[in-house]
Amino acid sequence: MNKHPLLQVCFALSGLALAGTAMAQDAAMCPQLPANTGLTWEYRGSGDTQLCRALRSDGSEAFGLVITAKPTFDPSRSDRAERGTVDGHEVRWYRAELAQKPGVQARETVIELPNGRSAHLWLQADSDATLQADLLMLQGLRFEPAGPQVAGQ
């Protein structure tokens, strides 16, 4: 079992950054953001992989997710953290370590979408208060009834 799935996803997604293009109109491929957050989507896609980054007005990432045909995250029981919900799905958040950012609290989870695809979500917070606020905000994330679709399908 890989102990650094968030790092692995970051490397995999760096390929998307090179292959995909961020376009505002493609943000429809991402789930609906919670109301009144002031966040906007940055979308990058390549093949059947979709990367969505929720950005604050200053350009920093509030959270991100990748939608793929198969899960990109294999959680480790020893990293279990909070329980929560995302779009009505009960989830278990898992701690992630970021070697480059000691002191930052990182969490990630994976959910299966109604269309059979998987969404791997992650967030980073610099304090307990921010972490709890972000986990609460993610409860309002809404995937379409069939989940975001792959372009051309």
C-alpha positions in Angstrom: 0.0 0.0 0.0 1.4 3.4 -1.0 1.9 5.7 2.0 2.0 8.9 -0.2 -1.1 8.8 -2.4 -1.5 12.6 -2.4 2.1 12.9 -3.7 1.4 10.3 -6.3 -1.7 12.1 -7.5 0.3 15.4 -7.7 2.9 13.8 -10.0 0.2 12.2 -12.1 -1.7 15.5 -12.4 1.4 17.4 -13.4 1.0 15.6 -16.7 -2.5 17.0 -16.9 -1.1 20.5 -16.4 1.0 20.0 -19.5 -1.5 18.1 -21.6 -4.7 19.9 -20.6 -5.9 23.4 -20.9 -7.6 25.4 -18.1 -10.7 27.0 -19.6 -13.6 28.6 -17.8 -16.2 26.9 -20.0 -14.8 23.5 -19.1 -15.6 24.2 -15.4 -19.0 22.6 -16.1 -17.1 19.3 -16.0 -16.5 19.9 -12.2 -19.1 19.5 -9.4 -21.2 22.4 -8.3 -19.4 24.5 -5.7 -21.1 25.3 -2.3 -23.0 28.5 -2.4 -21.5 31.8 -1.1 -17.9 30.5 -0.9 -16.4 32.9 -3.5 -14.6 30.0 -5.0 -14.1 29.3 -8.7 -13.0 26.2 -10.6 -9.9 25.7 -12.5 -10.4 22.7 -14.8 -7.8 20.6 -16.6 -8.7 17.4 -18.4 -6.9 14.7 -20.4 -8.6 11.6 -21.7 -11.0 10.3 -19.1 -9.2 12.2 -16.2 -10.6 15.4 -14.9 -8.8 17.7 -12.5 -10.8 20.4 -10.7 -9.2 22.9 -8.3 -11.4 25.2 -6.3 -9.5 28.5 -6.2 -9.9 31.4 -3.8 -10.0 35.0 -5.1 -6.2 35.3 -4.4 -5.5 32.2 -6.6 -4.7 29.8 -3.8 -6.3 26.3 -3.8 -9.1 25.8 -1.3 -9.3 22.1 -2.2 -9.0 19.9 -5.3 -10.3 16.7 -6.8 -9.6 14.4 -9.6 -12.3 12.3 -11.3 -11.2 9.1 -12.9 -12.6 5.7 -14.0 -10.8 3.9 -11.2 -9.8 5.3 -7.7 -6.4 7.0 -7.5 -6.4 6.8 -3.8 -6.0 3.7 -1.7 -6.6 4.8 1.9 -4.6 3.3 4.8 -6.6 2.5 7.9 -3.8 3.9 10.1 -4.3 7.3 8.5 -8.0 7.6 9.4 -9.1 10.9 10.7 -12.5 12.6 10.7 -15.8 11.3 9.4 -17.9 13.6 7.2 -20.2 13.9 4.2 -19.7 15.1 0.7 -22.7 15.5 -1.5 -24.7 13.3 0.8 -22.0 10.5 0.7 -20.7 9.5 4.1 -16.9 9.7 3.9 -13.9 9.0 6.1 -11.2 11.6 5.7 -7.6 10.4 5.9 -4.5 12.2 7.0 -1.9 12.9 4.4 1.7 14.0 5.0 3.3 16.8 2.9 7.0 16.7 3.4 7.4 20.1 1.8 4.8 21.7 4.2 5.4 20.6 7.8 2.6 21.9 10.0 0.0 21.9 7.3 -2.9 19.6 7.9 -3.8 17.6 4.8 -6.8 15.4 4.3 -8.0 13.3 1.4 -10.9 10.9 0.7 -12.4 9.1 -2.2 -16.1 8.6 -3.2 -17.7 6.5 -5.9 -20.0 8.6 -8.1 -23.4 7.4 -9.3 -21.9 6.9 -12.8 -19.3 4.4 -11.5 -16.4 6.8 -11.6 -14.3 7.9 -8.6 -13.6 11.3 -7.1 -10.5 11.7 -5.1 -10.7 14.9 -3.0 -8.0 16.6 -1.0 -7.5 19.7 1.0 -4.8 21.5 3.0 -5.2 23.7 6.0 -2.8 25.7 8.1 -4.9 25.4 11.3 -7.5 23.2 13.1 -10.1 26.0 12.6 -9.4 26.2 8.9 -9.5 22.5 8.5 -12.9 22.2 10.3 -14.3 25.1 8.2 -13.1 23.5 5.0 -14.5 20.1 5.9 -17.8 21.7 6.7 -17.7 23.7 3.4 -17.1 20.4 1.4 -20.4 19.1 2.7 -22.1 21.5 0.2 -20.2 20.2 -2.8 -22.7 18.8 -5.3 -22.0 16.4 -8.1 -24.6 16.1 -10.9 -27.1 13.2 -10.5 -25.0 11.1 -12.9 -21.7 12.7 -11.8 -19.5 14.8 -14.0 -19.2 13.3 -17.5 -16.2 12.6 -19.6 -16.0 15.0 -22.6 -17.4 13.4 -25.7 -19.5 10.8 -23.8 
